[in-house]
């Protein structure tokens, strides 16, 4: 059985020409481009472009701008504690981290940069305290601290009222000293 189809007809403007349709062809998939490897020399000489770097933002203005009163009170407590322990002036790192002291690191891979020695960041859910980078999560003082969670380089505390501030001060001092001893 043969079926005949009528060709669709369109009204054309005067002078318009009908262009024949191109035959469908299968396209070959594009070859994946493999990025060229950077030479080790270029990698080693380049400083990593970090997001966490010192800014000109004022520390007290940042703290006063916090909405959460508990975070604001805790930030002022940590500001005084870390200033006392480190003897360093507080400095904003990025938009929300308050740091004390800094050091320059350079890894065997060639990656290098500057980082705060100790610090904290008042976040909505908790206070992030950057002290574990040189100590590690098996630090014996952590058992005496009170309730906390930890990441690779920081402690997460919901409120300073729930932890032992004397123990936290010892952790900050130990971390600062260890960081300075390791990185200068």
C-alpha positions as CSV (number, residue, x, y, z in Angstrom):
1,X,0.0,0.0,0.0
2,X,1.5,3.3,-1.0
3,X,0.7,6.5,0.8
4,X,1.1,9.8,-1.0
5,X,1.7,13.0,1.0
6,X,0.8,16.4,-0.2
7,X,3.6,18.9,-0.1
8,X,3.0,21.8,2.3
9,X,2.4,24.9,0.4
10,X,3.2,28.4,1.7
11,X,2.3,31.7,0.2
12,X,5.4,33.6,-0.7
13,X,5.9,37.2,-1.1
14,X,6.5,38.3,-4.7
15,X,10.1,37.8,-5.7
16,X,10.9,35.3,-2.8
17,X,12.6,32.1,-3.7
18,X,12.2,28.7,-2.3
19,X,15.4,27.3,-0.9
20,X,15.8,23.5,-1.0
21,X,16.2,21.8,2.4
22,X,19.6,20.4,3.2
23,X,19.8,16.7,3.7
24,X,20.2,15.7,7.4
25,X,23.7,14.7,8.2
26,X,25.0,13.1,11.4
27,X,27.5,15.2,13.2
28,X,30.5,13.6,14.8
29,X,30.9,14.3,18.5
30,X,33.5,16.9,19.2
31,X,36.7,15.6,20.5
32,X,37.4,16.3,24.1
33,X,40.1,18.9,24.7
34,X,42.6,17.9,27.2
35,X,44.0,21.0,29.0
36,X,47.7,21.5,28.7
37,X,49.5,20.9,32.0
38,X,51.1,23.9,33.6
39,X,54.8,23.5,34.2
40,X,55.9,23.0,37.7
41,X,58.0,26.2,37.6
42,X,54.9,28.4,36.7
43,X,52.8,26.7,39.4
44,X,55.5,27.2,42.1
45,X,56.0,30.8,41.3
46,X,52.4,31.8,41.3
47,X,50.7,32.7,44.5
48,X,47.3,31.0,44.9
49,X,44.5,33.6,44.5
50,X,42.7,33.1,47.8
51,X,39.3,34.5,48.7
52,X,40.4,34.7,52.3
53,X,42.7,37.7,52.5
54,X,42.9,40.9,54.6
55,X,40.4,43.6,53.8
56,X,40.1,47.3,54.9
57,X,36.7,46.6,56.5
58,X,36.6,47.8,60.2
59,X,36.3,44.9,62.7
60,X,34.0,46.8,65.2
61,X,31.7,48.0,62.5
62,X,31.4,44.4,61.3
63,X,30.5,43.2,64.8
64,X,28.1,46.0,65.4
65,X,26.3,45.1,62.2
66,X,25.5,41.6,63.3
67,X,21.8,40.9,63.7
68,X,22.0,38.1,66.2
69,X,22.6,39.5,69.7
70,X,24.2,36.3,71.0
71,X,26.7,36.3,68.0
72,X,27.4,40.0,68.7
73,X,28.1,39.4,72.4
74,X,30.2,36.3,71.7
75,X,32.2,38.1,69.0
76,X,33.1,40.9,71.4
77,X,34.2,38.2,74.0
78,X,36.4,36.4,71.4
79,X,37.7,39.7,70.1
80,X,39.0,40.6,73.6
81,X,40.3,37.1,74.3
82,X,42.2,36.6,71.1
83,X,43.7,40.1,71.3
84,X,44.9,39.3,74.9
85,X,46.3,35.9,74.0
86,X,48.0,36.8,70.7
87,X,49.0,40.4,71.4
88,X,47.9,41.1,67.8
89,X,45.5,43.6,66.4
90,X,42.3,42.2,64.9
91,X,41.9,42.3,61.1
92,X,39.1,41.4,58.8
93,X,39.8,38.5,56.4
94,X,37.3,38.4,53.6
95,X,33.8,39.6,54.3
96,X,33.2,37.8,57.6
97,X,36.3,36.4,59.3
98,X,38.2,38.2,62.1
99,X,41.8,37.2,62.3
100,X,44.7,37.7,64.6
101,X,48.3,37.5,63.3
102,X,49.2,36.0,60.0
103,X,51.8,33.7,58.5
104,X,53.0,32.8,55.0
105,X,52.8,29.2,53.9
106,X,54.4,27.4,51.0
107,X,53.5,23.7,50.3
108,X,55.7,21.2,48.5
109,X,53.2,21.4,45.6
110,X,54.2,25.1,45.1
111,X,51.0,26.5,46.4
112,X,51.6,29.4,48.7
113,X,49.7,32.3,50.4
114,X,49.1,34.2,53.5
115,X,46.6,33.2,56.2
116,X,45.4,34.3,59.6
117,X,47.1,32.6,62.6
118,X,43.9,32.3,64.7
119,X,40.4,33.9,64.3
120,X,36.7,33.5,64.3
121,X,33.6,34.1,62.2
122,X,30.2,34.8,63.7
123,X,27.8,32.8,61.5
124,X,24.0,32.4,61.7
125,X,24.0,28.8,63.1
126,X,27.2,29.0,65.2
127,X,30.5,30.7,65.9
128,X,33.3,29.3,63.8
129,X,36.6,29.5,65.7
130,X,39.7,28.9,63.5
131,X,42.2,27.2,65.9
132,X,42.5,23.6,64.8
133,X,44.7,24.1,61.8
134,X,47.9,23.6,63.9
135,X,46.4,21.4,66.6
136,X,44.1,18.9,65.0
137,X,40.9,17.3,66.2
138,X,42.6,15.0,68.6
139,X,43.7,17.9,70.9
140,X,43.3,16.8,74.5
141,X,41.9,20.1,75.7
142,X,38.8,19.6,73.5
143,X,37.5,17.0,75.9
144,X,37.3,19.7,78.6
145,X,35.8,22.4,76.4
146,X,32.1,21.6,76.4
147,X,29.7,21.1,73.4
148,X,31.2,21.8,70.0
149,X,31.5,20.4,66.5
150,X,34.6,20.6,64.4
151,X,35.8,20.8,60.8
152,X,39.3,20.4,59.5
153,X,40.6,23.7,60.9
154,X,37.8,25.1,63.1
155,X,35.5,24.6,66.1
156,X,31.8,25.3,65.8
157,X,30.2,26.6,69.0
158,X,26.6,27.5,69.2
159,X,27.1,29.8,72.2
160,X,30.2,30.7,74.3
161,X,27.9,30.4,77.4
162,X,27.9,26.6,76.8
163,X,31.7,26.2,76.8
164,X,34.5,26.6,79.3
165,X,36.1,30.0,78.3
166,X,39.3,29.2,80.3
167,X,39.8,26.0,78.2
168,X,39.0,27.9,75.0
169,X,41.6,30.5,75.9
170,X,44.2,27.8,76.3
171,X,43.2,26.2,73.0
172,X,43.6,29.6,71.3
173,X,47.0,30.2,72.9
174,X,48.2,26.8,72.0
175,X,47.0,27.0,68.4
176,X,48.6,30.5,67.9
177,X,51.9,29.4,69.4
178,X,51.9,26.2,67.3
179,X,51.1,28.1,64.1
180,X,53.8,30.7,64.6
181,X,56.3,27.9,65.5
182,X,55.5,26.0,62.3
183,X,55.1,28.8,59.8
184,X,56.9,31.7,61.4
